[in-house]
Amino acid sequence: MKIEGKHYHTIWLKDNNPEVIEVIDQRLLPHQMEVYEVNSVDEAAKAISDMVVRGAPLIGVTAAYGLYLACLKNPSNDHLIKAANTLKASRPTAVNLAWAVDLMMKELMDFSENERVQKALTMADKIKADDIEVCRNIGVHGLNIIRNLYQKHQRTINILTHCNAGWLATIDWGTATSPIYQAIAEGIPIHVWVDETRPRNQGANLTAYELLQQEVPHTLVVDNTGGHLMQHGMVDMVIVGTDRTTAQGDVANKIGTYLKALAAKDNNIPFYVALPSSTIDWDLNDGLKEIPIEQRSGEEVTSIWGWTGEKMQKVQLSPTGTPAANYGFDVTPARLVTGLITERGICSASSEGLLTLFPEKAPSNG
Ligand SMILES: CSC[C@H]1O[C@H](OP(=O)(O)O)[C@H](O)[C@@H]1O
């Protein structure tokens, strides 16, 4: 998508130096647009854990290029296994990370060491390119929901979203934002309520920035506003992303998503989750019991980063010594999810729904 009129992806090979990966440093957006260089697999893992890059699909693609950098340094089995483990340990909840690493490792092990660099780069490039097409298709399918709402209401459609499941969380298009961008392109009037999304404020910093750049009408709200908006008929649908969705349709997403789903249910408002199939964990069923929830530093809760007008600065919010808990994600049970919007279409948040779209994932009878 565009930043100041110039088209970007979120990750790319450095010009004239294919041994360096470049990403947008999302910790500085929207106030500074800075390119961050990744020169090794350890730097890729740190960029993920420090949230230089974030968002399940982008985390997966970054890990894929991280494995490519590992091959450049040392393509041996031992080194790649160590590199894979380093990448997978960087953040626990987004399944795209393990999905990308495991996919590549499975193939790389079948190649000789001197073939692995090129094979790894080809695979990373394909995972990146596939993500763009997958997210575009999520938008194509999700657009039908918005069209139907517009035909029903014949007025601006109000959509609430949580955190950033935009193009900055992917390579392009986004997941939750792809239907929005495509509806805007079709001329459907849309307004987006943007949850600020404490404590890292991905909504205030990233989603608001994206929508401003793409000229999508929106209003930033504090996280606890959504229920009020829904009670007063100001939300027509909720659409969010996910970091890991189970084979039964339980959805892990940024902390606070579950509360929005409860409010949507109570107000009979459709609650959709947009996701690429790479975010489905087919090995898990019970999300509440099985999805690992990242716990980050309490300092992200007790302080906040902001722009002084000249530089980013951290400001302390709570008294020194106040303990803080910082759960990064929560799990929305499938029963609260109206539907899953995938690259293959829309289905119910259930194993039946998912297997209708992905029949190849049905357990083998053998
Ligand atoms: C399309 S995945 C976006 C997903 O990732 C975000 O988490 P984080 O910013 O911590 O990586 C959030 O849960 C979004 O919904």
The ligand as an ORCA input file, in Angstrom:
! r2SCAN-3c Opt
* xyz 0 1
  C      -2.905     -9.986     10.476
  S      -2.164    -10.489     11.944
  C      -2.362     -9.066     12.883
  C      -2.434     -9.373     14.338
  O      -1.137     -9.266     14.947
  C      -1.220     -8.285     15.956
  O      -0.416     -8.581     17.037
  P       1.045     -7.891     17.149
  O       0.917     -6.471     16.680
  O       1.382     -8.031     18.613
  O       1.952     -8.716     16.269
  C      -2.669     -8.287     16.345
  O      -2.993     -9.406     17.154
  C      -3.306     -8.358     15.002
  O      -4.645     -8.711     14.945
*
